Amino acid sequence: MNLSLAAQTSFVLDPSLPIGAVVILGLVPAAATVAIYSRAGSRLSRVQNGALLVFRLLGAGLVLALLLQPSRLEEIPPVVTDRVTVVAVDDSKSMAQKDRHSSFRCARVRPTSRSARRFISAR
């Protein structure tokens, strides 16, 4: 029995908005943040101003990533199993006895066994 459970994964985006809208929602606030911090950052040193700008842009980037709804698509192939059919044949003396319907039991079973043989040989 060969069990192949190798899953194939891929990275997909399922945005809640069209990608163009997500890009615009990202670029406009990012540009506004850079412009505001470059002009209004006179009370802070350049290092503090740069650190705050980086953290704000990272936060905006995370929000955009959430709007794109990234996910991992994992395709697991179905397990293939080889099935075995067991057929029991009763050829004892009890099968030679007559039933209530005045026929032998083996005579009533014979058509079923023939169709089973045809089915098995067709596979």
CORQUI-V202962 format. One line per field, one symbol per residue. ss: DSSP state (H for helix, E for strand, L for the rest). burial: # if it has 9 or more other ideal C-beta (glycine too) atoms within 8 Angstrom, else .. A space follows every 50 residues. Layout:
BEGIN
ss = ???
burial = ???
END
This chain:
BEGIN
ss = LLLLLLEEEEEEELLLLLHHHHHHHHHHHHHHHHHHHHHHHHHLLHHHHH HHHHHHHHHHHHHHHHHHLEEEEEEELLLLLLLLLLLLLLLLHHHHLELL LLLEHHHHHHHHHHHHHHHHHHL
burial = ............#.#...#..#..##..##..##..#...#.......#. .##..##..##..#..###.........................#...#. ...###.##...#..#...#...
END
